Amino acid sequence: MLQRLRNLHRDICLVWADGGYTGQLVDWCRQKLTFALEVVKRTDDMEGFVVLPRRWVVERTLSWLMHSRRLCRDYETLTATSEAMIKFSMITRMSRRLARSRADGRR
């Protein structure tokens, strides 16, 4: 996935990852893909719920996607179909947001 990201978007220079992606992947990204992979970790001294930097963006986006009926369950058998449904869901969400801002008189 990271190789595909690099091929499609050459201007990306930083990618955030979960704590499970530590180790050789960070070095591989730096050497082979020439971008920084920053791992967002939860420290051991944290107790209870703590908002971690940048992780909330992923959680928020997944929450938005779960509002689409076809994405809240594993209905799709092909990865390409799932990807198309995710794109459709985000296009629908963004077009509604744009239409709402125009109706309010904002640009």
C-alpha positions, 0 to 999 in steps of 0.5 A, a space after each residue: 500500500 505504501 508503494 502504491 501511495 508513493 507511485 500515485 502521490 510523489 509529493 507526500 513526505 510524511 505518513 503516520 502509522 499505528 504503534 504496531 508498525 514499528 521496526 523495519 518498516 520505518 527504515 524501509 520507507 526512508 530508504 526505498 520510498 524516500 518519505 518519513 513514517 512516523 509511528 504514533 505510540 501510546 506511552 505506558 504511563 497513560 491511563 484511561 482514554 487519551 486522544 493520541 496525535 493524528 490518530 483521531 483523524 483516522 477514527 473520525 474518518 472511519 466513523 464517517 464511513 460507517 454511516 454508509 449502509 453498505 460499508 457497515 457490514 462486509 457485503 463486498 467480496 472484491 477489494 475493488 468494490 469496497 474501494 469504490 464504495 468508500 470513494 462513493 461514500 466520501 464523495 456523497 459526504 463531501 458534496 453534502 457538506 459543500 451544498 450545506 455551506 452554499 445554502 448557508 451563504 458560506 463559500 
